[in-house]
Every structure is written in structure tokens, then in C-alpha cells.
Amino acid sequence: MPADTNILEIEALCVEAGGKELLHHLDLAIPEGEVHALLGQNGSGKTTLMMTIMGYSGYQVTHGEIRFKGQDITALNVTQRARLGIGIAMQRPPTIQGVTLSKLLAYELEHTRAPADMAELAKIAEIEPFLNRSINDGLSGGEIKRAELAQLLAMSPAFSMMDEPDSGVDIEALSLVGKLIHRLFSPDEKHPVKRKAGLIITHGGHVLNQYPIDKAHVMHDGKIGCSGNPAMIIEAIGASGYEACVRCMETR
């Protein structure tokens, strides 16, 4: 796929959940090799958009289209989208009793042929102490983030999504999360600017200090209100808050 081709294209997307429309004619395009950030207040639709892109069944597309690598995936389920190369790290993933993290990672590494092995992956993500635990059982917020990122590294998807990887993570752990994100999007250390694409939800923008983001989008009331330079958008939100950002979008 050429570098200037959009790996993900969303056009006029409307989505309902629980009988309520949450996304309203939303448009979004992410080029191959770019990582974008999605910002916005709680309840603005960020997680709904990400879960819809992944194909979770609780989110019904009532209008519009989602295309991945030029293919219409709007009607595909989660498994089919994952096999096409879409991965996700959720903010609050469930505990899965009876399935150890090591078994899941071994399965992913066997089927995706990611450029890593179990020992290397466990070491770089600092997850060795809980490899033989049930997935997410008794883990802290930071440990869950590392386990989720280790799973994405094992999958090695073409397009990765993360829901607030900086949420509930202390400063020291945030540095490690940033290193794992670097490794995920730039797996070739000899060519670090040759990147995979992705979308990262962040509420406060802390992850932007750990990883270079190409473009930021601000969501409000189920729509993307503005898009642009990540540093400038974060600076404006930091100075005036989301309230001023919302007022600006509503006057357009």
C-alpha cells in the first residue's frame, strides 16, 4: 500500500447503542504510516468510535461506511477485522479466568509470526511475574496496560488502537508504556520512521509527550469537531480547557 494511501477511511458514520444514536455522520481518514490521537471530554464518543471500528456487536452502524485498506468492513465481525490486521488495547479489559497470559501470547506469536519471542516480549514489557496468571487477574492499572500492549506486540497488527493507554499510569510506568508504543508502531529499529498506523484515545494528552503523534482530532457530541497539529491542540486545551474548545466547535 502506498505511503499516501489511507489505511482507514470512515464516511458519514452514524452509530447506535442501546437505542440511542452516539455518533452522527462522522468522517475520519488515517493515512498509512500515521498515528493519530483522539481527544475529547468524557461521553463525547471516543470509545464508541474505537469499538465500532473494531466491530463490537453492541454498536450498530445505521448509516455510513468503514473502509480498511480500501475494503468495506462495515458488516464484518471482530474476528474478521482482527484477521485483516486491526488490533485494540482496551482501557478496562475484563479478567479472563482459566486462560493465562502466557498461553494467549504463545497463541498470538504462533499465528502472527511477530518479530519477537515469548521471553523477549515478557522482558521488554516487564510482565514476567504474571505470565502464568489468568489474564488481568489481580493486576494494577499499569500492569494491565503493559499486558495489553504485549498482546498487541504479539499480534503485530497493521493498525493498532489504544483506549487511554496513559490513564491510571504513574510517571515511571508511563515511560515504559511510551517505549512499548514506539516498538509497536516502529518495529524496524533500523528504520524507525517507517511506521505502522494507529489511533490513540487520550483524555489529558500525556501520551503525546511519550510518542510522536501525526495529527489530533477533538470529538464533541459524537462528531469530530476539529483536527490539526497535536501540540497546538493540546496547548489550547491546556490553556482554556475543553469548554472553550467545545464553544469554538459549536460556533462553526
N, C-alpha and C positions, 0 to 999 in steps of 0.2 A: 504494500500500500504506500503510495507517495506521501512524503512528509507533509504536504499541504492539504491532504485529504482529511475530511472529518471522520474520525473513528466512531463518534456518537452524534446523532442528529435527532432532535426532538422538535416536533412541529405541532402547534396548536393543541397541546395535550390537556385534556380535561380528565380528572380522576375523582372517583367517589369512594368513600369508605364509610360503612355504617349508615348508608343512605344520605350522606352529606357530601357535597362537592368540595374537595380540598385544593385541587389545582384547577386553574382557569386559563385555558388557551395559552399554555406556557410554551415558549420556544427556547431552545438551547442547542448550541453546537460546540463540540470539543474536538479540535484537530488532533490527528495522530501525533504523538510525542509531546503533547502538552498536558500539564496538570493544573486543574482549575480548583478554586475554592468557592464554597457556597456559604454565605453568611446570612444572618437574619435573626430576628427575635424568636423566642420560643413560640411554637404554634404557627410559624409563617409558612410551613410546608416543606422544609428542607428534608426531613426524614421521609416524608411521604413521597417526595420525588425520587429519592435514592431507592426506597423499597419498590417503587413502581418500575424503575429501570431494571432492578434485579428480577422482577416478575413475581413478587409475593402475592398470593391469591387473595388477600384481604383488600387489595387495592384494584378497583375496577376502572379500566380505561373506557370512558364513554365517548371520547372524541379525540382525534389526532393520531399521531404515529410516532413510534420509536424505531430508529434505524441504527444498526450496529454493523460497521464495515460495509455499509451500503445495503444491508439486508433488513427487511421489515421484520422486527422481532416482537411486535406488539402482542401477538397471540401466543407466543412461546412461554413455557413454564420456566421455573427457576433452574431445573436441571438442564434443560436445553440451552438456556442462556449461559450457564456456567461452562458447558462444553464448548460454547463458541468463544469463550475467553473472557467472561465477566466475573469478577470476584468482589466480595464485600466483607468488610470488618464492621460489625455492628457495635453500637455504643453499649448496649446491655444484652449481650448474648446469653442464652439460657445455660444452665448446668445440665449436662447430659450424663446421667448416671450409667455406669456399666461400660462406657466407652472411654478408654484412656486417650490422653493427648498423643502419646507415642504411637498408638495404633492408627489414629486419624492421620498423623503426619506421615507415617510409613505408607499408608494407602495413597495419599496425595503424591508423595515423591515417586512412588512406583508408577503411577498412571500419568503424571505430567512431565516426568524427566526434567525437573527443575535443576538448575546448576548448583546443587548443594546435596549434602547427605545429612542423615539424622544428627550425628554427633556435631557436625559443623553448625547446623541450624540451631540446635539446642544451646550451643555455646554462645553464638553471636546474639541470640535473643534472651540469654540468661534464663532459660526455662528448665534447666536440668532438674531442679528439686521437685518439680511437679509433673514430669513427663508421664509417670505411672499413676497419676491421679485421674479420676473421672474428669471429663472436660469442664473446666471452670469451677470445679468443686472446691470451695473454701478459699478461692483466690481473691486477692485485693484488686482494686481497680487498675492499678498499674500492671499487675501480673496478668490480668485478663487482656489488657491492651497488647502486651508482648506476645501472649499466646495467640491472639487473633492475627497479629502481624506475622508471626511464624507460620500460621496456616496459609496466609496469602503468599508468603515467600515459597512455601512448598507447592502451591498451586501454580505460581508464576503466570498469572493471567495477563492478557493483553491490555485489559482495562480494569483498574482497581478503584474501588470506592471505600471510603472510610467515614464513619459517623462519629465526629468529635474525638479523634484519637488523642487530643490534648486534655480532655475532660477528666478531672479527678486524678491527674498525674502530677507528682511533685517535680520540682525543678531538675533534680538529678535524673529521675526516670524519664523526664521529657527529652533530655539529651539523647538517651538511648533510643527512645521512640523515633526521634528525628533521624538517627543513623539507620534504623531499620527501614524507614520510609525511603531514605536515599537508596538503600540496597534494592528495595522493591522496584522503584521506578528507573533506576540506573544500574541494572545487573552487570553490565560490562564495565569493570573498573578501568580498562584501558581506553574506553570511550564513554566517559561519564555524561557527556552532553547528548548522547544518543539515548533518549528516554522512552519509556512506556508512558501511556496516557492514564489519566485518572481524575477523580473528583473527590474532594475532601470537604466534609462539613465541619465548620468551626464556628463556635459561638463568640469566642473572645479574640480569635485570631492568633493565639500563642503559637500554633503550629507553623504559622508563616515565618516566625523567627528561626525555625529549625530547618525549614525546607523551602527552596525557591519555587514560588508559585507563578505561573504564567499569566493568569487572569483571575479576577474575583468577580462574583455575582452576588448581589444582595436581593434576598427574597422578602416579599411582603404580601400577605393575604393571598397566598397561592400563586403568585406571579413573580417573575424576575423583574425587579424594578429598574436596576441599573447594573452595568458591567463596566469593568475597566482595570486600571493599574491597581494591583493588590495593596501596595504600600500606601498609595494615596487614599484608597477607600478605608483602610484600617485607621489611618491618621485622622480622617474626617469623623469616623465613628468614635474614635477615642476622644476627640475634642468636643464633639457635640452630642454623642450618643445616638442610638438607633432612632430615637424620637425625631430628631432633626432630619435624619435620612428618610424616614417614612414621610414626613411633611413634604420633603423635596419631591419624592416619587408621586405623591398624591396630587401635587400641583401641576404635573405634566399633562 
